[in-house]
C-alpha cells in the first residue's frame, strides 16, 4: 500500500506540474493587443489567401485574417474580415492588395496608403469600416495575360520571318558590306597617317600666321602707329593739292577767262571787217587801184536824185 501511495503522489505531482507548465506557456503567449475589425471588399480573386493569414501595414505585421466569405448582398464580391491593431494608422486613403510570401505561395494582405486623405478610418464591431482592395500583381498579370500572349505570338511570328532564308542572305550581305566598309576605313586611316603627322607643323604655321595677322590688326588699330601717320600725311597732301587746284581754277575763272572772252570778241570783229572787205572787192574789183567807190548820196544829201521809175 505504501508503494502505491508513493506512485499516486508522484503521478499527481507530474500531472499538476504539466498543467502548470501549460498554463504558464498560455499565460506568456496570451495576446493582450487590442484589435479592431475591418472589411476588405474585392471583386477579384484571392488565390492563396486563407484564414489566419497575416495582415501587414507597409510591411509591418498589424493583424490577422479572421474570415473570408462572399458578400450576401452582392455575391460577385468577396468580403475579407480582418482584425487590425488599434494603433495601426488606418486612414481613408488606405487600400489593400494581395502579396506572396516568398516561394511558399501563401498570400498575405498588404495595406498601403494611396492618396492624400489622412483622416483616420473609424470602425467598430457594430459598424465595420470597409477598406477597398486594388488588383495585385498576380491579378494584373491575369488581366493582361491575353494581351501579353498576343504580343508574344506576334513577336514569334516576326522572329520566324526574321529567320527565313531571304533574311539570312540579306544579313550576310549586310555583314559583307560592313566588312568592306571597315576595310575601306582601314585603308583611309593608313593614307591619312602622313597627313596627321603633318598636322603639328601645319598648326604651328597657322599659329604664326594668326600671330602676324594679330600684329597687323594691332598696327592698323593703333592711332599713333606709322601706318596711320603715313595715311594722315597722305590725306594732308591730298587736301593741299585740292586747295591748289581750287585756287588755280579760281584764277582761271576770274583772270584768264575774261581775257579769252575779249580776244574772242576782237577776233569776231576782225572777221566781220574781213568779210566786208571781201564783199567790197567782189562788188568793185577796181577798188584795189582806185580805192573804194563813193557811196550814193541818200535823201537830203547833196547830189541825191530821185529815181525816175518811182514817179
Kinemage of the C-alpha trace (Angstrom):
@kinemage 1
@onewidth
@group {chain A} dominant
@subgroup {mainchain}
@vectorlist {calphas} color= white
{ca unk a 1} P 0.000 0.000 0.000
{ca unk a 2} L 2.826 2.361 0.784
{ca unk a 3} L 4.373 1.901 -2.699
{ca unk a 4} L 1.053 2.577 -4.291
{ca unk a 5} L 0.674 5.783 -2.286
{ca unk a 6} L 4.109 6.999 -3.403
{ca unk a 7} L 3.271 6.179 -7.054
{ca unk a 8} L -0.044 8.001 -6.841
{ca unk a 9} L 1.628 11.053 -5.286
{ca unk a 10} L 4.347 11.054 -7.981
{ca unk a 11} L 1.753 10.772 -10.769
{ca unk a 12} L -0.375 13.527 -9.263
{ca unk a 13} L 2.698 15.743 -8.928
{ca unk a 14} L 3.613 15.125 -12.574
{ca unk a 15} L 0.110 15.965 -13.735
{ca unk a 16} L -0.011 19.148 -11.661
{ca unk a 17} L 3.443 20.203 -12.915
{ca unk a 18} L 2.432 19.603 -16.541
{ca unk a 19} L -0.730 21.647 -16.089
{ca unk a 20} L 1.315 24.420 -14.508
{ca unk a 21} L 3.755 24.448 -17.409
{ca unk a 22} L 0.929 24.566 -19.944
{ca unk a 23} L -0.786 27.366 -18.019
{ca unk a 24} L 2.489 29.273 -17.873
{ca unk a 25} L 3.021 28.913 -21.631
{ca unk a 26} L -0.519 30.037 -22.336
{ca unk a 27} L -0.003 32.972 -19.989
{ca unk a 28} L 3.128 34.112 -21.784
{ca unk a 29} L 1.571 33.545 -25.204
{ca unk a 30} L -1.613 35.378 -24.465
{ca unk a 31} L -2.332 38.274 -26.854
{ca unk a 32} L -3.275 41.433 -24.996
{ca unk a 33} L -3.215 43.632 -28.131
{ca unk a 34} L -6.480 45.458 -28.768
{ca unk a 35} L -7.656 44.827 -32.329
{ca unk a 36} L -10.497 46.353 -34.306
{ca unk a 37} L -12.355 44.789 -37.262
{ca unk a 38} L -12.209 45.947 -40.895
{ca unk a 39} L -13.792 44.503 -44.012
{ca unk a 40} L -11.771 44.301 -47.207
{ca unk a 41} L -14.086 44.041 -50.214
{ca unk a 42} L -12.902 42.857 -53.623
{ca unk a 43} L -14.452 41.608 -56.837
{ca unk a 44} L -11.277 39.858 -57.947
{ca unk a 45} L -9.511 36.662 -56.995
{ca unk a 46} L -7.991 35.944 -53.569
{ca unk a 47} L -5.958 32.916 -54.576
{ca unk a 48} L -3.551 31.822 -51.818
{ca unk a 49} L -5.252 33.809 -49.052
{ca unk a 50} L -6.565 31.778 -46.126
{ca unk a 51} L -7.981 32.363 -42.682
{ca unk a 52} L -5.205 33.237 -40.267
{ca unk a 53} L -3.089 34.862 -42.953
{ca unk a 54} L -1.005 37.810 -41.886
{ca unk a 55} L -2.108 41.409 -42.382
{ca unk a 56} L 0.734 43.873 -42.907
{ca unk a 57} L 0.698 47.630 -42.969
{ca unk a 58} L 3.520 48.889 -45.208
{ca unk a 59} L 5.416 45.685 -44.473
{ca unk a 60} L 4.829 45.546 -40.691
{ca unk a 61} L 2.539 42.844 -39.233
{ca unk a 62} L -0.531 44.503 -37.719
{ca unk a 63} L -3.202 41.774 -37.664
{ca unk a 64} L -4.752 38.590 -38.999
{ca unk a 65} L -7.424 37.445 -41.439
{ca unk a 66} L -10.308 36.017 -39.459
{ca unk a 67} L -12.925 35.262 -42.138
{ca unk a 68} L -13.289 35.030 -45.920
{ca unk a 69} L -16.794 34.817 -47.374
{ca unk a 70} L -18.994 36.012 -50.222
{ca unk a 71} L -20.987 39.179 -49.741
{ca unk a 72} L -24.626 38.073 -49.147
{ca unk a 73} L -25.931 41.239 -50.788
{ca unk a 74} L -23.550 41.108 -53.758
{ca unk a 75} L -22.389 37.548 -54.445
{ca unk a 76} L -19.863 38.760 -57.013
{ca unk a 77} L -17.862 40.425 -54.203
{ca unk a 78} L -15.715 38.732 -51.580
{ca unk a 79} L -15.596 40.128 -48.055
{ca unk a 80} L -12.431 39.549 -46.038
{ca unk a 81} L -12.842 40.263 -42.325
{ca unk a 82} L -9.559 41.253 -40.688
{ca unk a 83} L -8.560 42.190 -37.163
{ca unk a 84} L -6.028 45.010 -37.077
{ca unk a 85} L -4.146 46.523 -34.163
{ca unk a 86} L -5.929 49.574 -32.876
{ca unk a 87} L -2.657 51.504 -33.056
{ca unk a 88} L -2.273 50.940 -36.827
{ca unk a 89} L -2.757 54.274 -38.689
{ca unk a 90} L -5.581 53.146 -40.989
{ca unk a 91} L -6.932 56.170 -42.950
{ca unk a 92} L -9.441 56.877 -45.702
{ca unk a 93} L -6.565 56.561 -48.227
{ca unk a 94} L -5.646 53.017 -47.141
{ca unk a 95} L -6.028 50.311 -49.784
{ca unk a 96} L -5.413 46.567 -49.591
{ca unk a 97} L -3.688 44.221 -52.018
{ca unk a 98} L -2.525 40.608 -52.090
{ca unk a 99} L 1.136 39.756 -51.561
{ca unk a 100} L 3.061 36.487 -51.754
{ca unk a 101} L 5.344 35.119 -49.047
{ca unk a 102} L 8.456 34.060 -50.894
{ca unk a 103} L 8.394 30.661 -52.584
{ca unk a 104} L 5.691 29.152 -50.352
{ca unk a 105} L 2.875 30.567 -52.470
{ca unk a 106} L 0.964 31.628 -49.333
{ca unk a 107} L -0.640 35.042 -49.651
{ca unk a 108} L -0.954 37.811 -47.108
{ca unk a 109} L -2.913 41.043 -47.072
{ca unk a 110} L -0.861 44.188 -47.655
{ca unk a 111} L -2.178 47.590 -46.561
{ca unk a 112} L -0.721 50.755 -48.150
{ca unk a 113} L -1.559 54.414 -48.461
{ca unk a 114} L -2.634 55.515 -51.963
{ca unk a 115} L -3.993 59.011 -51.522
{ca unk a 116} L -3.840 62.257 -49.593
{ca unk a 117} L -6.830 61.817 -47.271
{ca unk a 118} L -5.140 61.268 -43.898
{ca unk a 119} L -8.300 61.183 -41.792
{ca unk a 120} L -8.438 58.087 -39.532
{ca unk a 121} L -10.878 55.390 -40.702
{ca unk a 122} L -13.147 54.842 -37.697
{ca unk a 123} L -14.510 51.299 -37.219
{ca unk a 124} L -16.253 49.209 -34.534
{ca unk a 125} L -17.886 45.816 -34.082
{ca unk a 126} L -21.310 47.332 -34.801
{ca unk a 127} L -20.234 49.456 -37.806
{ca unk a 128} L -17.306 47.770 -39.524
{ca unk a 129} L -15.417 50.109 -41.876
{ca unk a 130} L -14.687 48.952 -45.412
{ca unk a 131} L -11.206 49.080 -46.975
{ca unk a 132} L -11.140 48.868 -50.793
{ca unk a 133} L -8.869 46.342 -52.447
{ca unk a 134} L -6.885 47.063 -55.597
{ca unk a 135} L -5.601 44.473 -58.028
{ca unk a 136} L -2.377 42.789 -57.028
{ca unk a 137} L 0.488 41.710 -59.232
{ca unk a 138} L -0.966 38.273 -59.991
{ca unk a 139} L -4.396 39.680 -60.813
{ca unk a 140} L -2.846 42.289 -63.093
{ca unk a 141} L -0.927 39.536 -64.844
{ca unk a 142} L -4.137 37.550 -65.249
{ca unk a 143} L -5.973 40.536 -66.745
{ca unk a 144} L -3.099 41.302 -69.081
{ca unk a 145} L -2.297 37.697 -69.884
{ca unk a 146} L -4.278 37.591 -73.138
{ca unk a 147} L -2.691 40.801 -74.435
{ca unk a 148} L 0.718 39.509 -73.382
{ca unk a 149} L 0.140 36.199 -75.150
{ca unk a 150} L -0.976 38.049 -78.297
{ca unk a 151} L 2.156 40.147 -78.245
{ca unk a 152} L 4.296 37.052 -77.723
{ca unk a 153} L 2.573 35.405 -80.687
{ca unk a 154} L 3.218 38.458 -82.894
{ca unk a 155} L 6.834 38.520 -81.728
{ca unk a 156} L 7.230 34.822 -82.501
{ca unk a 157} L 5.803 35.336 -85.980
{ca unk a 158} L 8.217 38.179 -86.627
{ca unk a 159} L 11.098 36.091 -85.361
{ca unk a 160} L 10.086 33.299 -87.755
{ca unk a 161} L 10.106 35.786 -90.632
{ca unk a 162} L 13.416 37.129 -89.431
{ca unk a 163} L 14.945 33.655 -89.521
{ca unk a 164} L 13.950 32.737 -93.102
{ca unk a 165} L 16.439 32.184 -95.952
{ca unk a 166} L 15.991 35.601 -97.594
{ca unk a 167} L 16.594 37.414 -94.325
{ca unk a 168} L 19.701 35.359 -93.627
{ca unk a 169} L 21.060 36.186 -97.090
{ca unk a 170} L 20.345 39.853 -96.525
{ca unk a 171} L 22.102 39.696 -93.162
{ca unk a 172} L 25.114 38.031 -94.768
{ca unk a 173} L 25.179 40.684 -97.495
{ca unk a 174} L 24.927 43.413 -94.873
{ca unk a 175} L 27.760 41.859 -92.887
{ca unk a 176} L 29.859 41.668 -96.061
{ca unk a 177} L 29.140 45.326 -96.810
{ca unk a 178} L 30.120 46.270 -93.283
{ca unk a 179} L 33.354 44.309 -93.692
{ca unk a 180} L 34.129 46.134 -96.954
{ca unk a 181} L 33.371 49.451 -95.277
{ca unk a 182} L 35.686 48.537 -92.398
{ca unk a 183} L 38.451 47.649 -94.875
{ca unk a 184} L 37.942 50.974 -96.625
{ca unk a 185} L 38.143 52.818 -93.310
{ca unk a 186} L 41.356 50.967 -92.507
{ca unk a 187} L 42.868 51.980 -95.874
{ca unk a 188} L 41.735 55.555 -95.372
{ca unk a 189} L 43.302 55.585 -91.923
{ca unk a 190} L 46.596 54.355 -93.372
{ca unk a 191} L 46.548 57.070 -96.046
{ca unk a 192} L 45.617 59.708 -93.507
{ca unk a 193} L 48.592 58.845 -91.279
{ca unk a 194} L 51.072 61.128 -93.172
{ca unk a 195} L 48.531 63.932 -93.140
{ca unk a 196} L 48.082 63.509 -89.417
{ca unk a 197} L 51.855 63.593 -88.996
{ca unk a 198} L 51.935 66.960 -90.800
{ca unk a 199} L 49.213 68.422 -88.629
{ca unk a 200} L 51.557 69.716 -85.850
{ca unk a 201} L 53.696 71.579 -88.408
{ca unk a 202} L 50.597 72.952 -90.098
{ca unk a 203} L 49.186 74.074 -86.761
{ca unk a 204} L 52.484 75.832 -85.983
{ca unk a 205} L 52.351 77.679 -89.301
{ca unk a 206} L 48.734 78.601 -88.689
{ca unk a 207} L 49.644 79.949 -85.263
{ca unk a 208} L 52.427 82.041 -86.808
{ca unk a 209} L 50.037 83.348 -89.456
{ca unk a 210} L 47.494 84.226 -86.799
{ca unk a 211} L 50.174 85.986 -84.768
{ca unk a 212} L 51.235 88.019 -87.825
{ca unk a 213} L 47.625 88.847 -88.551
{ca unk a 214} L 47.122 89.957 -84.960
{ca unk a 215} L 50.194 92.198 -85.187
{ca unk a 216} L 48.908 93.702 -88.448
{ca unk a 217} L 45.490 94.300 -86.936
{ca unk a 218} L 47.136 95.874 -83.895
{ca unk a 219} L 49.172 98.150 -86.176
{ca unk a 220} L 46.045 99.154 -88.089
{ca unk a 221} L 44.139 99.816 -84.874
{ca unk a 222} L 46.994 101.851 -83.295
{ca unk a 223} L 46.135 105.568 -83.823
{ca unk a 224} L 49.771 106.524 -83.182
{ca unk a 225} L 51.284 103.892 -85.474
{ca unk a 226} L 53.405 104.640 -88.567
{ca unk a 227} L 50.714 103.433 -90.982
{ca unk a 228} L 48.093 105.793 -89.582
{ca unk a 229} L 50.676 108.612 -89.564
{ca unk a 230} L 51.515 107.985 -93.252
{ca unk a 231} L 47.825 107.894 -94.117
{ca unk a 232} L 47.344 111.177 -92.289
{ca unk a 233} L 50.255 112.746 -94.207
{ca unk a 234} L 48.843 111.479 -97.499
{ca unk a 235} L 45.467 112.922 -96.579
{ca unk a 236} L 47.045 116.276 -95.720
{ca unk a 237} L 48.958 116.343 -99.023
{ca unk a 238} L 45.786 115.463 -100.912
{ca unk a 239} L 43.954 118.286 -99.137
{ca unk a 240} L 46.712 120.765 -100.033
{ca unk a 241} L 46.680 119.581 -103.674
{ca unk a 242} L 42.950 120.036 -103.782
{ca unk a 243} L 43.257 123.543 -102.371
{ca unk a 244} L 45.897 124.398 -105.015
{ca unk a 245} L 43.676 123.071 -107.790
{ca unk a 246} L 40.780 125.130 -106.456
{ca unk a 247} L 42.995 128.246 -106.356
{ca unk a 248} L 44.170 127.689 -109.947
{ca unk a 249} L 40.583 127.139 -111.055
{ca unk a 250} L 39.545 130.368 -109.340
{ca unk a 251} L 42.348 132.310 -111.002
{ca unk a 252} L 41.450 130.898 -114.410
{ca unk a 253} L 37.808 131.790 -113.828
{ca unk a 254} L 38.468 135.376 -112.671
{ca unk a 255} L 41.561 136.360 -114.731
{ca unk a 256} L 42.196 134.247 -117.809
{ca unk a 257} L 38.643 133.672 -118.956
{ca unk a 258} L 37.733 137.399 -119.292
{ca unk a 259} L 40.835 137.951 -121.427
{ca unk a 260} L 39.984 134.984 -123.581
{ca unk a 261} L 36.438 136.339 -123.999
{ca unk a 262} L 37.801 139.788 -125.052
{ca unk a 263} L 40.170 138.157 -127.538
{ca unk a 264} L 37.260 136.196 -128.967
{ca unk a 265} L 35.270 139.442 -129.438
{ca unk a 266} L 38.232 141.056 -131.248
{ca unk a 267} L 38.539 138.011 -133.486
{ca unk a 268} L 34.832 138.196 -134.324
{ca unk a 269} L 35.135 141.964 -135.172
{ca unk a 270} L 38.175 141.346 -137.376
{ca unk a 271} L 36.318 138.549 -139.093
{ca unk a 272} L 33.388 140.837 -139.846
{ca unk a 273} L 35.818 143.515 -141.265
{ca unk a 274} L 37.487 140.940 -143.494
{ca unk a 275} L 34.075 139.765 -144.639
{ca unk a 276} L 33.012 143.315 -145.564
{ca unk a 277} L 36.304 143.916 -147.416
{ca unk a 278} L 35.839 140.686 -149.337
{ca unk a 279} L 32.303 141.733 -150.292
{ca unk a 280} L 33.576 145.125 -151.424
{ca unk a 281} L 36.314 143.590 -153.581
{ca unk a 282} L 33.801 141.152 -155.019
{ca unk a 283} L 31.407 144.018 -155.971
{ca unk a 284} L 34.126 146.517 -157.102
{ca unk a 285} L 37.306 144.823 -158.225
{ca unk a 286} L 38.847 148.216 -159.142
{ca unk a 287} L 38.764 149.266 -155.542
{ca unk a 288} L 42.302 147.863 -155.108
{ca unk a 289} L 43.575 150.517 -157.625
{ca unk a 290} L 41.161 153.424 -157.387
{ca unk a 291} L 40.018 152.954 -153.849
{ca unk a 292} L 36.600 152.433 -152.559
{ca unk a 293} L 33.805 153.986 -154.650
{ca unk a 294} L 31.973 156.992 -153.339
{ca unk a 295} L 28.774 155.906 -151.763
{ca unk a 296} L 25.495 157.013 -153.426
{ca unk a 297} L 24.058 160.138 -151.678
{ca unk a 298} L 20.917 159.447 -149.816
{ca unk a 299} L 17.753 161.540 -149.443
{ca unk a 300} L 18.612 165.034 -148.147
{ca unk a 301} L 22.279 164.796 -149.197
{ca unk a 302} L 23.886 166.833 -151.985
{ca unk a 303} L 23.613 165.190 -155.372
{ca unk a 304} L 20.683 162.975 -154.492
{ca unk a 305} L 18.411 162.271 -157.462
{ca unk a 306} L 15.082 160.577 -157.176
{ca unk a 307} L 14.769 157.588 -159.365
{ca unk a 308} L 12.593 158.159 -162.449
{ca unk a 309} L 10.614 154.901 -162.178
{ca unk a 310} L 9.457 155.912 -158.725
{ca unk a 311} L 7.252 158.650 -160.284
